[in-house]
Amino acid sequence: MLLKKSLLLLLVTSVFACQQQPDTVTLEPPTASVTTDYTVNSVRPAALPISPIISGYWLSSQYRRLVEQTRSPAEAFDYIPSGPSSIHIESFSSRVDSVEIGVTYGLHEGGSRILLLRPGQNDKTLSLRPQLGDEKETVVELSYEISAADTTLFFIQRNAKTNRIVDKIPYYRALKSSVKTDLQGGVERAINQLLITGQYQGTDSLGQPVNAYFLSDGKVKGLPFSQYTVQMDFTGPNPGDELIFDTYSKRQSSFGASFGRDTLRLYTIHHTVGVSPSETDTTDLFSRGRLRYQLVRVRKP
């Protein structure tokens, strides 16, 4: 009888003790806060493979093709695209959220865009941050295509509602990103290689022999100058195609230029103030004078 009472007392005590214990609470891990930044895990797999593909100095393919066909930067200038005429993208392999890229408009207005390192329409596309001046209700992207011959970069504008492509501008890679220069320097090298780079032989206006070498980086040897620049900006009064030597120095000299396939002719430029035909306002007028140098390319780079 005593044993039964002891067992009954023990059972009641155990039940009471269980009822007094607090409820068990399972702690959930903290929920990640919402942010507009893109984490390394969500960004780098999409952006990293693209960096070496699109890094470099890019020039409008249409402009470059017209310069090659006409041998005249002055004629090709009227066909520069409405979007960026050139783009510079530095390597962004170590970047996570975004990277600033350089752009020019009309080959003379410098600016920049922000390239967002997140997937765009597909794995070959990255979005650009909207900025003042963009067309209303459009989104802007950079994309690329790889062919057996080369890689082409595209500046794309889409209708934000329909996703339809409004404009698609192709670009030719003028230089790799490993070459250290600025955006203007990248464009100049591309045009130099297209029109003038190489070794030339010929004569000056006195009939003296000339052996000149034009390097793609703007250096010149064999002439009484050390640097040259092919004129590419034709926004104001200008003499047309022009080669400028030793720019911004006391020795600066400008010559009218004829860029043949293998023949380079440089002329004296005459400058007057007057009224051009079919115009009423006074302006600067230019004309070519005597032939100063006639050079024939004997070796390309």
Secondary structure by P-SEA (a helix, b strand, c coil): caaaaaaaaaaaaaaaaaaaccbbbbbcccccccccccccccccccccccccccccccccaaaaaaaaaacccccccccccccccbbbbccccccccbbbbbbbccccccbbbbbbccccccccbbbbcccccccccccccccccccccbbbbbbcccccccccccbbbbbcccccccccccaaaaaaaaaaaacccbbbbbcccccbbbbbbbcccccccccccccccccccccccccccccccccccccbbbbbccccccbbbbbbbbbbbcccccccbbbbbbbbccccbbbbbcccc
